[in-house]
């Protein structure tokens, strides 16, 4: 929507008494006027239809506002070296619980996340955006468990931004359902910690959590 269209909608809501505006300096703040909203609810939504309305509102919220997880970490390295660590299967296996991602890393190409010594893929998906060494957007369908596989396809975005002699890496895992199992996104802090440790020290992370995931 344009700014003018938003202003027109707000003015209609103000005229109807559903929104109250207050000026604070150069800002114009808008607040919901809950009393008339409640009166509308009481008039049009009876005690018999309220459960249906609540259920549909909950469904709308779940479908339109899926879960999103954002992780950020600073790593003392160059964008090129960080990009290589994300896309090179041998390097990735050093910090990603032994799992490497195989792909030709071109837009529209497929990738497969596999564990050494196993023929079964842990995850797979499509590379939607490939902009080395700054941005990688992928779909992800996890296959390591029945519950994870039932979740279907989500999306992972890697964003690399140079900051001085370091890089800020932001990983956004979104398009997850509201009740997505934690195993889909719970490993990201350990993965990114392992990535930082390997790039900055050349060592593999050996915390109890990383060993637990790696032994799987």
Backbone bond lengths (Angstrom), bond angles and torsions (degrees), N, CA, C in turn:
res aa  C-N    CA-C-N  psi(-1)  N-CA   C-N-CA  omega(-1)  CA-C   N-CA-C  phi
1 X - - - 1.458 - - 1.522 109.99 -
2 X 1.320 116.37 147.17 1.455 120.53 175.51 1.525 109.89 -79.16
3 X 1.310 115.51 163.44 1.467 120.52 178.99 1.530 110.77 -62.63
4 X 1.344 116.52 -37.97 1.475 120.60 179.70 1.530 110.38 -64.77
5 X 1.355 116.84 -41.39 1.464 120.60 179.54 1.522 111.12 -64.04
6 X 1.351 116.60 -40.89 1.474 120.29 177.81 1.523 110.05 -62.16
7 X 1.341 116.68 -43.09 1.466 120.36 -179.61 1.528 110.92 -62.04
8 X 1.354 117.79 -39.77 1.466 121.38 178.99 1.519 110.76 -64.07
9 X 1.331 117.16 -43.33 1.468 120.66 178.82 1.524 111.06 -63.06
10 X 1.319 116.73 -42.85 1.464 119.94 179.47 1.523 111.01 -64.15
11 X 1.346 116.40 -37.90 1.461 119.62 179.54 1.531 111.03 -65.29
12 X 1.336 117.45 -38.77 1.470 121.04 176.01 1.514 111.08 -63.49
13 X 1.328 117.18 -40.99 1.467 120.83 179.05 1.518 110.82 -67.22
14 X 1.341 116.32 -36.59 1.472 119.43 175.70 1.513 110.89 -64.20
15 X 1.348 117.15 -44.36 1.461 121.05 -179.82 1.523 111.23 -61.90
16 X 1.322 116.34 -31.40 1.463 120.61 179.75 1.517 112.39 -83.21
17 X 1.339 116.92 -5.67 1.461 120.41 178.89 1.511 113.53 80.76
18 X 1.333 118.10 9.30 1.462 120.56 -177.93 1.524 112.41 -88.92
19 X 1.342 116.57 -17.12 1.456 122.07 178.58 1.515 108.72 -131.24
20 X 1.320 116.07 138.14 1.464 122.16 176.99 1.519 108.09 -114.38
21 X 1.334 116.70 133.05 1.463 119.95 179.89 1.522 110.47 -109.29
22 X 1.309 115.00 148.09 1.457 122.19 177.30 1.524 108.39 -137.52
23 X 1.327 117.17 136.01 1.452 120.21 177.56 1.528 109.55 -92.43
24 X 1.328 114.38 134.62 1.454 120.98 176.84 1.523 107.31 -131.88
25 X 1.331 115.39 96.00 1.456 119.57 -174.04 1.523 109.54 67.37
26 X 1.319 116.26 -124.73 1.463 120.88 -179.87 1.523 111.62 -90.98
27 X 1.340 116.49 -2.18 1.452 120.40 -178.90 1.518 110.96 -94.93
28 X 1.329 116.05 148.70 1.452 122.23 172.60 1.522 107.42 -117.83
29 X 1.310 116.68 110.30 1.457 122.12 -175.93 1.526 109.87 -97.07
30 X 1.315 116.54 143.54 1.454 122.19 -179.18 1.531 110.07 -118.67
31 X 1.326 116.03 136.48 1.457 121.78 -179.05 1.521 109.05 -129.05
32 X 1.331 115.93 142.33 1.458 119.36 174.79 1.519 110.01 -67.55
33 X 1.308 116.73 135.24 1.466 122.31 175.29 1.527 106.94 -94.10
34 X 1.303 116.15 95.67 1.467 120.54 -167.86 1.519 114.11 -70.54
35 X 1.333 117.94 -23.76 1.471 118.97 -176.62 1.534 111.57 -65.09
36 X 1.345 121.00 -55.53 1.466 119.52 178.12 1.528 112.78 -63.78
37 X 1.329 117.17 -30.89 1.460 119.33 176.66 1.520 109.91 -63.09
38 X 1.329 116.23 -41.48 1.462 119.89 178.10 1.529 111.09 -66.24
39 X 1.331 116.93 -37.31 1.460 120.29 178.41 1.530 110.84 -63.71
40 X 1.342 116.19 -40.52 1.466 119.51 176.67 1.521 110.25 -62.45
41 X 1.321 115.59 -42.47 1.463 120.52 179.07 1.532 110.46 -59.59
42 X 1.334 115.67 -48.05 1.468 119.40 -177.08 1.526 111.89 -65.47
43 X 1.334 116.21 -30.88 1.460 119.14 -177.29 1.518 112.42 -78.50
44 X 1.341 116.32 -40.54 1.461 120.20 -170.98 1.524 114.25 -104.19
45 X 1.320 117.54 -17.95 1.460 120.18 -179.06 1.524 108.42 -114.32
46 X 1.315 117.50 100.06 1.457 121.45 -177.84 1.523 110.87 -77.65
47 X 1.316 116.08 170.94 1.468 120.14 179.81 1.526 111.44 -65.77
48 X 1.329 117.13 -18.28 1.461 120.12 179.87 1.535 111.71 -83.71
49 X 1.328 115.93 -32.18 1.468 118.84 -178.06 1.525 113.07 -95.48
50 X 1.343 117.31 -12.62 1.467 119.84 -176.61 1.525 113.10 -58.25
51 X 1.356 120.46 -43.08 1.478 118.69 178.76 1.518 112.66 -59.87
52 X 1.370 116.81 -37.44 1.462 119.41 178.89 1.523 110.58 -67.07
53 X 1.327 116.72 -43.02 1.462 120.81 179.61 1.524 110.50 -62.16
54 X 1.335 115.91 -43.98 1.469 119.93 -179.95 1.525 111.01 -62.51
55 X 1.342 115.99 -41.02 1.458 120.02 179.72 1.513 112.52 -64.64
56 X 1.343 116.79 -43.26 1.458 120.40 179.43 1.527 111.51 -67.91
57 X 1.330 116.49 -37.46 1.464 119.86 177.75 1.521 110.82 -64.77
58 X 1.344 115.43 -39.69 1.463 119.73 177.88 1.528 111.14 -64.98
59 X 1.339 116.43 -41.98 1.465 120.76 178.18 1.525 110.75 -62.66
60 X 1.332 116.87 -43.84 1.467 121.47 178.90 1.525 110.23 -59.72
61 X 1.343 116.42 -44.47 1.452 120.40 -178.80 1.518 111.19 -63.95
62 X 1.333 116.29 -40.75 1.463 120.44 -177.91 1.522 111.37 -67.52
63 X 1.342 117.12 -39.12 1.454 120.92 -177.18 1.523 112.08 -76.88
64 X 1.333 117.26 -35.02 1.457 120.71 -175.05 1.523 113.39 -92.38
65 X 1.322 117.00 -18.08 1.463 120.04 -177.07 1.522 109.65 -128.87
66 X 1.349 117.63 69.50 1.459 120.62 179.16 1.523 110.80 -66.06
67 X 1.326 115.10 163.91 1.452 120.94 -177.52 1.531 110.80 -69.27
68 X 1.318 115.37 145.81 1.459 121.88 178.22 1.515 108.73 -136.66
69 X 1.339 116.90 130.37 1.459 122.45 178.48 1.527 108.41 -118.72
70 X 1.327 116.03 131.39 1.461 121.00 -178.12 1.529 108.94 -123.31
71 X 1.337 115.82 130.73 1.461 121.65 -179.36 1.528 108.16 -127.71
72 X 1.336 116.04 136.52 1.461 120.95 -177.51 1.520 109.50 -132.80
73 X 1.340 115.76 138.43 1.462 119.67 179.37 1.525 108.58 -149.39
74 X 1.330 116.58 147.80 1.457 122.06 176.48 1.524 108.72 -105.20
75 X 1.338 115.49 131.92 1.464 121.12 -176.66 1.519 108.23 -129.96
76 X 1.317 116.24 132.59 1.472 120.52 179.24 1.526 108.38 -81.18
77 X 1.317 115.54 92.59 1.457 122.62 -179.38 1.517 108.78 -166.10
78 X 1.314 117.59 -179.58 1.459 122.01 177.67 1.528 109.40 -98.18
79 X 1.342 118.23 157.38 1.466 119.97 176.79 1.524 112.31 -57.74
80 X 1.334 117.58 -39.06 1.460 121.01 -178.77 1.528 111.26 -63.75
81 X 1.319 116.52 -43.76 1.467 120.21 -178.75 1.527 110.50 -69.73
82 X 1.324 117.02 -36.61 1.456 120.67 177.80 1.527 110.51 -66.93
83 X 1.317 117.21 -42.23 1.465 121.06 177.34 1.529 110.61 -59.91
84 X 1.334 115.80 -43.03 1.465 120.09 179.17 1.526 110.50 -62.04
85 X 1.317 116.94 -39.98 1.460 120.41 -179.34 1.527 111.98 -66.22
86 X 1.333 116.70 -28.90 1.462 120.74 179.64 1.526 111.14 -79.10
87 X 1.330 117.21 -33.31 1.468 120.13 -170.77 1.525 114.54 -105.53
88 X 1.329 118.45 -18.38 1.460 120.23 -179.78 1.528 109.47 -82.88
89 X 1.344 119.32 121.22 1.466 121.22 -174.54 1.525 113.49 -63.22
90 X 1.341 117.99 -36.11 1.463 119.92 -178.93 1.524 111.38 -69.95
91 X 1.335 116.03 -41.10 1.463 119.43 178.24 1.532 109.84 -68.04
92 X 1.330 115.77 -43.69 1.463 119.62 -177.28 1.526 111.63 -61.40
93 X 1.309 116.85 -34.93 1.465 120.33 179.72 1.528 111.94 -63.67
94 X 1.335 117.11 -22.62 1.462 120.54 -178.12 1.528 112.38 -71.79
95 X 1.340 116.99 -27.80 1.470 118.73 -177.48 1.523 113.35 -121.26
96 X 1.335 118.20 -14.01 1.460 121.98 -176.20 1.527 110.51 -99.57
97 X 1.310 115.91 52.99 1.464 122.36 176.87 1.524 111.64 54.63
98 X 1.330 117.41 30.52 1.456 120.64 179.44 1.513 114.62 85.01
99 X 1.320 118.30 1.03 1.469 121.43 -176.17 1.522 110.24 -96.57
100 X 1.330 116.16 134.42 1.454 121.23 177.81 1.521 110.94 -117.05
101 X 1.335 116.93 148.46 1.465 121.60 -178.59 1.522 109.54 -103.24
102 X 1.334 116.47 119.58 1.460 122.25 179.72 1.526 110.12 -97.23
103 X 1.348 116.60 127.03 1.460 121.02 179.27 1.516 108.88 -171.78
104 X 1.335 116.89 163.61 1.463 118.90 171.28 1.525 111.19 -94.82
105 X 1.334 117.29 0.56 1.459 124.51 172.41 1.518 113.21 53.82
106 X 1.319 115.50 51.77 1.460 121.76 172.00 1.525 108.04 -121.01
107 X 1.339 118.75 153.12 1.468 120.53 179.38 1.530 111.45 -56.83
108 X 1.329 115.96 129.80 1.455 121.04 -179.82 1.510 114.32 89.47
109 X 1.335 117.60 -7.16 1.458 120.51 -179.76 1.522 110.88 -79.28
110 X 1.307 116.52 163.16 1.458 122.66 178.05 1.530 109.62 -96.01
111 X 1.315 116.03 157.65 1.457 120.83 171.66 1.526 108.39 -138.09
112 X 1.312 115.38 155.16 1.457 121.86 178.95 1.521 108.97 -134.02
113 X 1.310 115.90 131.28 1.464 121.77 177.53 1.524 107.41 -99.61
114 X 1.320 116.41 116.32 1.464 120.75 -175.71 1.518 110.64 -125.61
115 X 1.332 115.51 157.07 1.449 122.23 177.07 1.518 108.27 -104.64
116 X 1.331 118.34 134.30 1.467 120.50 -179.04 1.530 111.75 -54.55
117 X 1.316 115.95 137.40 1.448 120.77 177.96 1.506 114.34 82.77
118 X 1.339 117.29 4.69 1.458 120.78 -179.41 1.526 109.27 -129.33
119 X 1.332 115.82 137.97 1.464 120.48 178.52 1.525 111.71 -84.61
120 X 1.316 117.36 -14.05 1.468 121.15 -175.37 1.523 110.69 -86.11
121 X 1.322 116.10 131.11 1.463 120.82 178.91 1.524 110.14 -73.47
122 X 1.329 115.92 141.29 1.467 121.30 175.83 1.528 111.02 -85.48
123 X 1.326 115.96 -32.75 1.466 121.54 178.96 1.521 108.18 -161.42
124 X 1.327 115.07 160.10 1.453 120.25 178.03 1.521 108.70 -151.95
125 X 1.321 115.76 164.32 1.454 118.62 179.04 1.517 111.73 175.62
126 X 1.329 114.78 -166.74 1.463 122.16 -177.14 1.519 109.45 -120.73
127 X 1.324 116.23 140.64 1.459 121.89 174.36 1.531 108.45 -84.39
128 X 1.320 116.83 105.64 1.465 121.30 -175.79 1.528 112.05 -80.18
129 X 1.332 116.44 -45.73 1.462 122.47 -179.85 1.520 108.04 -130.89
130 X 1.327 116.29 126.96 1.465 121.24 178.52 1.523 107.83 -128.65
131 X 1.341 116.92 104.69 1.460 122.59 -177.64 1.523 109.42 -129.68
132 X 1.352 117.14 75.87 1.465 119.41 -178.14 1.520 111.13 -67.47
133 X 1.358 117.32 142.89 1.464 126.21 -2.41 1.523 112.29 -104.63
134 X 1.323 117.75 44.29 1.463 119.21 -171.39 1.528 115.34 -121.60
135 X 1.347 119.06 -32.43 1.463 118.27 -171.91 1.522 110.91 -149.37
136 X 1.337 114.50 133.09 1.458 121.80 176.29 1.520 107.86 -137.43
137 X 1.334 116.64 123.44 1.461 121.81 179.14 1.528 107.76 -119.12
138 X 1.326 116.38 127.61 1.463 121.40 -175.55 1.524 111.11 -134.60
139 X 1.315 116.29 146.84 1.457 119.09 163.56 1.523 106.66 -82.41
140 X 1.329 116.65 157.71 1.464 119.66 179.34 1.521 110.04 -143.87
141 X 1.315 115.41 124.29 1.463 121.92 173.74 1.515 106.65 -117.97
142 X 1.325 116.64 109.02 1.456 121.30 -177.05 1.525 110.40 -81.18
143 X 1.347 115.42 141.95 1.458 121.22 -173.24 1.530 112.96 -127.83
144 X 1.347 116.51 6.92 1.465 117.44 -171.49 1.538 113.65 -78.48
145 X 1.330 118.18 -12.13 1.460 120.28 175.84 1.520 108.76 -151.54
146 X 1.319 116.60 160.89 1.466 120.33 -179.44 1.517 111.15 -63.40
147 X 1.336 117.09 -41.05 1.472 120.56 -179.18 1.523 110.65 -64.84
148 X 1.331 116.42 -42.92 1.462 119.77 179.21 1.520 111.16 -65.92
149 X 1.318 116.87 -40.01 1.455 120.85 -178.86 1.520 111.68 -65.73
150 X 1.333 116.79 -35.59 1.476 120.54 179.50 1.524 112.08 -65.40
151 X 1.318 117.39 -23.15 1.460 121.07 -178.44 1.527 111.45 -64.69
152 X 1.321 117.10 -25.33 1.459 119.91 179.66 1.517 112.10 85.36
153 X 1.323 116.48 -149.92 1.463 122.11 -171.63 1.527 111.79 -98.86
154 X 1.321 116.06 132.10 1.460 122.07 173.63 1.529 107.67 -119.38
155 X 1.326 117.09 -170.52 1.461 120.60 -176.92 1.521 110.51 -134.81
156 X 1.341 115.80 140.42 1.460 121.72 178.90 1.529 108.60 -125.55
157 X 1.330 115.96 128.59 1.466 121.35 178.70 1.525 109.28 -119.26
158 X 1.332 115.77 123.99 1.461 122.76 175.30 1.527 108.05 -103.35
159 X 1.333 117.53 125.60 1.462 121.44 179.06 1.525 109.39 -126.99
160 X 1.321 115.74 124.78 1.463 122.15 -177.19 1.523 108.78 -113.35
161 X 1.328 116.07 124.81 1.462 121.36 179.73 1.523 109.33 -129.45
162 X 1.349 117.95 120.26 1.466 119.33 178.14 1.520 111.47 -67.39
163 X 1.330 115.51 135.74 1.468 121.74 177.33 1.529 106.64 -135.69
164 X 1.344 116.72 100.21 1.458 119.87 -177.15 1.519 110.12 62.25
165 X 1.345 115.93 -127.71 1.458 120.37 179.29 1.526 111.61 -92.18
166 X 1.332 116.67 14.34 1.454 121.59 -177.57 1.529 110.58 -129.35
167 X 1.315 115.85 -176.94 1.460 122.10 176.42 1.528 109.20 -133.03
168 X 1.311 114.41 142.72 1.465 119.56 170.51 1.520 106.96 -98.18
169 X 1.318 115.56 119.77 1.460 121.54 178.19 1.513 108.51 -106.37
170 X 1.335 115.90 121.84 1.458 121.59 177.19 1.523 108.28 -115.38
171 X 1.312 116.23 123.91 1.457 121.91 177.26 1.519 107.87 -113.50
172 X 1.327 116.32 121.12 1.462 122.32 178.72 1.519 108.74 -112.52
173 X 1.312 115.78 119.10 1.473 121.20 177.52 1.525 106.42 -109.99
174 X 1.341 116.64 107.10 1.455 120.05 -175.37 1.521 110.87 -129.83
175 X 1.337 114.53 -170.24 1.461 122.76 -174.38 1.529 110.98 58.92
176 X 1.334 114.67 33.43 1.460 122.34 174.15 1.519 108.26 -94.97
177 X 1.308 117.51 143.03 1.455 119.75 176.52 1.524 109.61 -67.99
178 X 1.323 116.74 159.52 1.462 121.50 -176.31 1.519 112.23 -60.62
179 X 1.329 118.15 -27.42 1.463 121.42 -179.06 1.523 111.74 -111.06
180 X 1.330 117.11 30.12 1.461 121.05 179.09 1.522 110.30 -60.52
181 X 1.339 118.55 137.47 1.466 120.45 -179.30 1.530 111.21 -65.30
182 X 1.334 117.63 141.00 1.472 121.24 -178.20 1.522 113.99 -57.98
183 X 1.333 118.21 -22.88 1.459 119.53 -179.27 1.533 111.91 -63.23
184 X 1.341 117.67 -18.98 1.461 120.52 -179.82 1.524 112.07 -73.20
185 X 1.330 116.97 -33.56 1.462 119.95 -174.70 1.524 113.21 -125.94
186 X 1.326 117.65 -7.60 1.461 120.42 -175.25 1.514 114.68 -69.15
187 X 1.332 117.45 -18.84 1.458 119.62 -178.47 1.508 115.19 -85.91
188 X 1.342 118.41 -7.24 1.459 120.36 -175.97 1.527 113.84 -59.94
189 X 1.331 120.67 -45.02 1.473 119.10 178.83 1.525 112.53 -56.80
190 X 1.357 116.69 -39.00 1.456 119.70 179.60 1.531 111.29 -70.48
191 X 1.345 116.79 -39.43 1.466 120.59 178.66 1.530 110.33 -62.05
192 X 1.326 116.89 -47.76 1.467 120.80 -177.25 1.527 111.37 -69.42
193 X 1.330 117.10 -34.37 1.470 119.70 175.40 1.516 110.18 -65.39
194 X 1.347 116.51 -40.43 1.452 120.03 177.22 1.517 112.23 -64.92
195 X 1.345 116.42 -38.75 1.466 121.43 177.66 1.519 110.85 -62.49
196 X 1.329 116.49 -45.69 1.472 121.08 179.84 1.530 110.57 -63.06
197 X 1.334 116.37 -45.57 1.462 120.32 -178.89 1.523 111.45 -61.32
198 X 1.327 116.43 -43.77 1.469 119.56 -177.39 1.528 111.70 -67.75
199 X 1.338 117.16 -42.77 1.460 119.94 -178.27 1.533 111.92 -68.90
200 X 1.324 116.77 -35.51 1.460 119.17 -175.40 1.525 113.64 -88.59
201 X 1.335 117.60 -24.45 1.464 119.78 -176.00 1.526 113.60 -125.12
202 X 1.341 117.09 -16.59 1.454 119.46 -175.52 1.509 113.49 77.16
203 X 1.334 116.43 7.28 1.457 121.71 -178.73 1.525 111.23 -105.44
204 X 1.332 116.47 155.25 1.454 121.97 176.23 1.518 109.78 -88.96
205 X 1.323 116.99 134.97 1.455 121.77 179.50 1.521 109.72 -64.27
206 X 1.332 117.04 131.37 1.472 120.32 -176.99 1.526 111.74 -126.20
207 X 1.334 116.89 36.78 1.455 119.10 174.14 1.521 108.80 -72.09
208 X 1.333 118.35 159.84 1.475 119.93 178.99 1.523 112.60 -55.10
209 X 1.353 117.04 -36.36 1.464 119.53 -179.22 1.518 112.46 -66.11
210 X 1.342 117.26 -42.90 1.450 120.15 -179.59 1.517 111.54 -68.01
211 X 1.332 117.23 -37.10 1.459 120.58 177.34 1.513 111.20 -65.71
212 X 1.353 116.47 -37.02 1.453 120.74 179.31 1.521 110.18 -63.38
213 X 1.355 117.27 -47.56 1.462 120.04 -179.44 1.524 110.16 -67.13
214 X 1.336 116.37 -41.28 1.437 119.54 -177.21 1.508 113.89 -64.76
215 X 1.319 117.12 -29.00 1.470 120.61 -178.99 1.488 112.15 -76.90
216 X 1.402 117.78 -11.86 1.453 121.57 -179.30 1.487 111.01 -74.65
